[in-house]
Every structure is written in structure tokens, then in C-alpha cells.
Amino acid sequence: MTTAHAVDIGAIERELRQLWKENAAEAGGQAVTRALTLNLVARATDSATADMISAVVQQLTASHPNRTVLAVVQAAAEPWLEAYVQANCLLPSRGAPQVCGEQITINARGAAVGQVASLVLPLLVPDLPVVLWLPGPAPLDDPLLGRLRGVLDRLIVDSRSFTDPAAGLLQLATFDAAEHSGPGNGPQAPALSDLAWTGLTPWRELTAQFFDTRPLLPYLHRIDRAEISYVPADGKPNPLEGLLIAGWLAACLGWSPLSDGISVQGDTLRLHLRRAAVGVGPSATRPVTVEISPLLPNHPQITQIAQMAEQPGLAALHLRAVDGVTADFSVVRADEPGYALTTAQVAGQAPVRRLARCEQPGLADLLAAELRLLSRDRTFGAALKMASAFAAHLE
């Protein structure tokens, strides 16, 4: 169904019904399940991104069968508007029903881009959550967000693609605070998800596991220094993931940024904070330093971790407590892809090391994890607020 001037919503719904009839017929008597769990609206500005989104949506069908409305928009082009439908089905296992989702793709160019939101709204399945996924460097500036904001339950972005990480974090934090500061301070839609934060889950879990044991728990609130190393994508330093991890540590452990909260030396950031001193008095504090630095090709540590250039992202996290008995805790990406070496060492004791799974989830896995959330991720909100406080000093 194609037209250069208008899109018939009724025709789209008729084509969807016909598509389901055809799928049932092709199944040869095997059950075909149309169990949609959400509306997923996604925006692409080029064909490569559109293909990526379609491939991810296909993978999501197993865990989150949905109606996807994919808007492919190109503002600088001759006016054009078209739409077509497709089913996203997975090959069923023996005896199991075939599960399918639906995808409606809207191609809009030139002046027709302004019609996209009015086309998306009537295509949403009633009484199902509405999620907007905006990949790209400036999602909060997207006109589609402004038009759909009132019906959204969740907004998904990926801050790793921001061209200005500091400004982007500040913008995200402002959006998150505005969306959840209504009457009575109750949560309001849409909740905010950041795939960069989701990708840090394995690192956060491995770090937290150090302090699940009673002997090591006392050192958690005695940490005085944190060192975060990362491998830049395309060799361009971007401290965003380090800022999010630092924000998480600070929010969870009650660290407060100092007024001169950041110093910069080359590509290395040093965050200056304070924490409550343990066992001294209610008003006593100790300084905390967090260092975030890239591992560039000439860095001595680069030789210790295999395939660094091909695996951008966090490389190492080291925590040190020197308040009382010295203790060190580290998570370092291992030579074997998908693993990290964790080490806990308390002065006077033998180090405890283990090789643990630390895989970088694929895009479909990251999205699936966020789609499982039924409410706002308060841990992310607190970490984002603290990370944006650091980022403010970089503006």
C-alpha cells in the first residue's frame, strides 16, 4: 500500500488482518499466536538505521511480541509518504504455537515528515504500553517525542551515541527530573531508559558482589578512591560510561561532590567528592577521588587486555579503601572475550580472584531488559542525577 500523498489507516488495519489470515493458512493448522504485549514506536533517519531497527524488532518477538511502528524520516528530500506492513514471526519449536508480532513502516520525506505523529497515534493498539525508541545523538530534540509525549509510557535512548556527552547527560537528567516531579511527586510517564546504563549492568553486578560477603562489607563505606578505565570507540575519548558508573557509586554510597568537583588533565577526569568518615563522628568527612581515563593505543595497560580496539567500553574498575586496613577491589576485562577477572585483596591476606562472565549484551538484549521494566528505574535516576552534577563542571 503506497501513496505519495496520503496513508489510509483503515487500509493498514485491513492489510494486518489479511496478514494474520495468511500466516494462519501457511502454518498448516498449527496455532499462530497474536499475543502483542506493547506498542514500540521507533524512529530512523536513514536506511541503515531502519534495517538495524527491523532486525532488532525481529529478535524481540520471542520475549516481547509487539506492534512496531517504524518511522523512517528524511527531512531534506522531496515530499513523499508511504506505509507498508509485515509480520515478524519466529520459527516455532515442535508442538509450540508460532508467535508473531506486527511491523508497520512509514517512510516520510520532506514536508510529509510533519504528518508522521498523526499517523502513528491511530495505529497504536489500545490498552497496551507505548514505548518510543529514539536511537541517535539528540533524541530529546526529536519532534516525534514532543508530539507523542502525552501517550508514552517509556522513552528509550542510547547516550553512547551522544556527540557531546556532558551536555547530553545534563539534558537527560533535566528530562528525567521534569517527568517525575508532578503533583505529589508521583511517577509520571514516560519513564526514561538509557541503553548505555543497561549495558553497564554486568559491571555493576560484579562490583556489588564483592560486598555480599560479611567479611568484606565493612570496606564498602571506607572506599577513598575509584579508578575507571575505558576503551574509546574509534579512538575518541568519551567518559560517559565512566560518569554513569561514578554517578552510581556516589549515589549508592552517599558521596557528595565538592564545589570544585572536577579537574581535567588531558583526557583524564578527576572527580572530587567527600563521604562520611567511619567511626569518627557524625560531622566528620573524608575526601574521595574518582579518576576516569581512556586506554589509548600507547597506554601500558592496553597490552594486558586482548582485542581492546575492537571492544570499546569499560575496561577496568578499581576501588581502594585506605581508611583503616587497606583493601583493594578490581574488575578488569579479561583476555577471553565475555569475561572479567575480579580480585579482592585485604592487607595481610591472600587475594581472592575469580574469572566471571561479563558479556556485553547485544542491542536486542539491552532493549528486552528495558522493556521488562514496569516502572521508573530509580537506581538509574539517582545515578543519572549524580553523573549530570559531574557533567555540569565540564560544560
N, C-alpha and C positions, 0 to 999 in steps of 0.2 A: 504494500500500500504506500504509494509515493505521490506527493504533490509538491509543487514549488511554492504554493501559496497558503495552504491550509492543511490541518491534520484533523481528521474526523475521529473523535474519541470513541463514538459508537462503533465505527469500523474496527478500531483496535480491539475493543472488547469482543466483537464478533469473531475476529481472527484468533484471539486467545481461546475462545470456546471451541472453535474448529480445530485448533492445535491440540487441545486435550482429547478431542474425539479421535483424531488421527493417531495420537500416541497410544490410546487405549486399544485401537484396532491393530496397531503394529505390535503390541505386546502379546497378541495371540491368546487372549483370555487371561493372561497374568495381570494381577491387580496393579493399577497405576495410581499412586497416592499423590494428591494435590494437597499438601499439608503446609501451607505458607505460614511462616512464623513472624515475618516482619516485612516492611517496605524498606528497600535500600535504594536511595537516590544517590547517584554518583555523577560527577562532572569531569569531562576530559576536554582538553583544548587542542589535541592533536590525535592522529590515528594510532600512534604508538601507545599513548596512554589509554586510549579506548580499548585497544586489543589487550593491554595488561589488565584492565578492569574486568573485561569479559572473561579472561582466563581465571582470574581470582574468584569471580562470582560462580563460575562452574565448580570450582573446588569447594566453595562454601555450601553447595547444595546438600552435601552429606550431613552437615551439622546444623545448618540454618537455611532450609529451603525458603526462598523468598521471592517476592516480586521486585525485580530490579528495574528501575527507570534510569537508563544511562543517557545523559545529555552530553552530546559532543558539540561544543560551541566554538565557532571561529568568527570573531567579530569583524576582522578585516577581510571581508570577502563579499562577493555578490550575494544578494538576498536569496536564501534557499531554505526550505523546510521540508523534512521528510521524516517518516517514522516506520519502523518495522518491528515485528515480534519474533521471538524464538523461545523454545523450551530448553531448559538446562536440566538434563536427566543423567543419572548415574546408572551404569550397568548394575543390575541387581544381582545379589547372590542367590543361589538356588533356593527356591521356595519363598523368597522375600519379595515384597512389593517393590515396584520401581518408583523411586521418589524423584519428583521433578519440581523445578522452580520455573519462574517466568522471567523473561527479559524483554523490555520494550526499549528500543534505542531511538532516540530523537536526534537527528542531525540538523543543526541550525547554523546558518551563516548570515553575516551582515545584519541588516535590520531585523531579521527574523529571530535573532538571539533574544530579543526582549519578550518574545512570546513563550519562551520555554517554561517559565514558572507557572503560567496559566494553563499550560498543557499538563504539567506534572501533577498538579493538585487533584484533578478529577480522576487520574489514573491510580491514585493511592487506594489500597484495599482498606475499607473502613475497619475500625476497631483493632488494628494491628499497629505496633510501634513503627515510627518513621525515623529512619537514620539517614543522615546526609554525610557522604564521604567526599571530601574535597582534597585530593592529592595536589601537591604543588606548593610553590614558595609563599603565596599570600592568600591563604584560604579565607581569612576573616574579611578580606576586601571583596570577596566574590559577590556579585549582585544576587546570585541564586540564594545565598544564605539569608540576605535581607528579605527576600520575597517569601521564603519558606519558614522563616524563624518561628512563627507562631504555631506551626504544626509539628515541629521537630521534637523528638524525644532525646536524640543524641546527635552530636556532631563529631566526626572523626577526622583528624588531621594528622600530618606527619612532620613534626618540627625539624627533622633531619634534613628536609629539603629547603628550609628557610635560607635565603641568601644573606640575611642579617640576623644571626641567632639571638643577639641581645634584644633588638627591637621586637623580634618575633615572640620571645618569651614574655616580654612586658605586655604585648598585645594579648597573648593567650591568657595571662593572669588577670588582666582587666576584664576580658570577656567572661572568664570563669567567675570572678567576683560579682560582676553585674548580674549574671544569670542566676545567682544563688543568694541574692541579698534582698529578696522581696519581702512583703509583709510577713511578720512573724519569723523572718529568717528561714522559712521553709524552702526546700529544694524546688526549683522551677526548671522546666525544660528550656533548652536542651542541655543535657549533661555533656561535658567535654571529654573526649578521649584523644590521646596523643600516642601514635604508634611508636614513637621514639621511646616513650616511657614504658610501653608494653614490652618492647624489645630488651629492656634492662631487667626484666623480671628474674631471669636466671642469676644475674649478678647480685641482685638484692636478696634472693633466697639463700645463695651460698654465703653471703656476708652475715645474714641473720642467724644462720645455723651455727656459727661459732659460739653464739651466746645462748644456745638452747640447753647447754650443759651447766649444771650448778657451779662447778669449779671456775668456769670462765666468765660467768655472768657478772661478777663484781667489776671486771675490767671494762665493761660496756660504757659505764658513765665516768671512766677515767681516761678516755681517749683524748689525746692532746694534739695529734697530728694525723692527717689523712693525705695520701698521695694517690692521685688518679692519673693514669696514663692511657692514652688512646692513639689509635692509628687513623690519621686523616684520610678521608675519601679524596682520591685524585691529588693527594699531596697537599691539600689546602686545609690548614688548621681550622677546626671548628669545635669549640669547647662545649657545645650544647649538651651532649650526653653527660659530660663531667659535671656541668652545672646542675643537671637534674639529680645526679647521684649525690652531689654535695647538698642540694636542697633537701633531699630525702634524709640524709644523715642529720642535718641541722634540725629539721622539723621533728624527727623522731626522738632526738637526744636533747632537745631544748637548748641548742646553741643559738646565740644571738649575734648578728653581725655588728661589728664596731662601726662607728661613724665613718672612718676611713677604711671601708670594708674590703677594698680590693687594691692590690698592687700588680702591675704588669711589667714583666721583664721579657722582652722578645715575644715569643708565642706562649710563654708560661704565665698562668694566672695564679695569684696567691690570695686566698680569701682569709680575712682576719676576723675571728669571732671570739666569743667568750662563753664559758659554761660555768655552772655551779661547781665550786670546789667540794670535794667529797670529804666529810668528816672534819671540817674546819669551822663552819658557822653558816647561818642562813644567808648572809650577805657576801660571803667570800666567793671570789671567782678566779678562774684560771683561763689563760689565753688558749685558743685553738687555732691552728693553721691548716688550711686545706690547699694543696697545690694541684693544679690541673695543667698537664703538659702533653704535647703531642710527641709521638715517637716518629721522627722523621728519618729518612733513609740513612743518615750518618749517625744516628743515635746508637750508643753502645748496646742498649738492650734489644735493638732490633734483631740482632743475630741470635738471640735466645728464644725467639718465638717464630715458628715457621710460617711462611706464606702471609706475612704481615701486609704486604702491599695489596694482596687480593682480598683481605679481610678487614675492611675499615670498621672502626668501632672501639669499644673499650678493650684495653689490653691488660691492665693490671690495676688492682685496688689494694692499697696497703694502709692499715690502721696501726697506730702506735700509741700505747699508754705509757707515760713515764711518771705519772703521779703515783708514787709508792713503788711497787715492784714493776719493773719494765715488762711489757708484754707486746708482742707483735702478731698481727693477723693479716694475711695476704691472700688474695685470689688473683692468680695470674693465668692468662690464656696459655694452654699447653701447646706443645708442638703438634700433637694429634688434634686435627680439627674436631670441633664439637666438645672439647674437654677443657677443664681448667684445673690447675694444681692449687689446692688450698693448703695453707700452712698456719698453724697456731703455735707460738713459742712463748713461754713464760720464762723469765730469767731463772737460771738454776735448774731447769727441767728440759728434758729432751723434746725436740719439736715433734708435733703431730702433723703428718702430711697425708693427703689422700687425693686421688685423681677422681674428679667428679664431672658428671655431664654438665655442659654449659653451651648448649647449642643456640645458634642464632635462629630464631623461628622464621619461617618464610612469611611472606606477606599475607597469605590466606590464613595462616595460623594466628598471626597478630590480630587480624580483623575478627576472626572467630572468638578469640579471647575477649575482645572488647564487646562483641555482640552478646556475650553471655552475661554481661553486667546488667543488672536490673535497675540500678540507681547510680548516683554520683559516686565516683571513686574518691573518697575523702583523703586517702593517703596521697594520691596523686595531687589533689587540690592543695594540700599543705606543702608538698614538695615543690610544686609549681610556684606557689606564693613566695617561698623562700628563695628559689632559684631566680625569680624575677627581681627580688631585692638585690641579689648579687649583680644581675644583668644591668640594673639601673646605673651602677657605677661604671659600666662600660660604654654608656651612651655618650 
